[in-house]
Amino acid sequence: FAVGIARVAVAPRSSPMAVCTVKKVCCIGAGYVGGSTCSVVAYKCPEIKVTIVDVDAAKIAAWNSPDLPIYEPGLQEIVETARGRNLFFSADVDSAVTEADLIFISVNTPTKTFGLGKVGHFRSPRDHWLTPRALPRASVVTLSM
């Protein structure tokens, strides 16, 4: 997966399939899925700048500290190798989203009463998150607007 991320096919609704080169990745959500997955992307693809963002400044501070907020075997070494080289953690969501070629959305997905995930909370001043560059990553429920 990570090795092939440098060139991805993008199919916006209004244009045919296009291939673009990815140099900057933004991951929205610094939890278990976003933090660990995109840390490995940065580790495996040193030519790609990976910025993991979250609105929780304490979570970002923990990722930037020697004591990571989560434990996965080998993750500490991966983060220490890539952090500051091509892996960055920030609370400045809008800047990271604006400069990214590819966006992973890896946030909690609250559920509706009938079991479908609702991502309507993205529909707000942050509508620019939902572009052809945005790829929801790892949800445990079916997404529904």
C-alpha positions, -999 to +999 in steps of 0.1 A: +000+000+000+024+027+012+049+020-016+023+027-043+009+059-027+033+082-046+012+078-078-026+074-074-055+075-097-080+103-089-115+103-104-133+136-096-170+134-105-166+161-131-136+147-150-122+114-163-097+093-144-064+112-139-031+101-124-013+125-102+019+125-082+014+127-044+041+147-026+021+158+004-004+138+025-026+151+052-043+127+077-072+142+096-074+123+129-044+115+151-059+084+168-052+047+166-060+044+128-048+078+115-017+082+136-003+047+131-013+042+095+001+075+083+032+072+104+040+040+085+033+058+052+059+084+062+084+058+072+080+037+040+078+068+017+105+093+028+099+114-003+064+122+008+056+148+034+030+134+058+012+157+082-012+142+108-036+168+122-062+168+149-083+194+167-072+179+200-040+199+208-031+175+237-032+145+214-008+164+189+015+173+218+016+136+228+026+126+193+053+152+193+067+139+227+088+109+235+057+091+249+033+084+221-004+084+229-009+049+216+011+017+217+017-006+187+047-029+185+074-010+165+055+023+162+078+042+186+108+035+163+088+043+132+077+076+145+112+085+159+127+077+125+103+098+104+092+126+128+109+159+118+121+143+085+089+139+066+064+132+094+047+160+112+020+164+138-001+196+139-033+211+152-034+234+122-059+214+102-068+240+076-032+246+065-024+209+062-056+203+042-050+232+019-014+221+010-021+183+007-023+164-026-040+135-008-062+136+024-070+107+046-101+112+069-096+090+099-119+103+126-146+089+149-177+082+130-208+087+152-236+065+142-273+072+135-299+052+154-302+027+125-265+018+123-252+041+095-223+064+101-230+101+097-203+124+084-225+154+082-203+171+108-178+177+079-204+198+062-196+232+076-169+258+071-147+228+064-165+216+033-132+218+015-122+186+033-146+166+011-128+169-022-116+143-047-084+144-026-101+130+005-102+093+012-121+081+043-099+056+060-111+027+083-146+033+095-163+005+114-197+016+101-212+023+067-209+059+058-240+080+049-246+117+045 
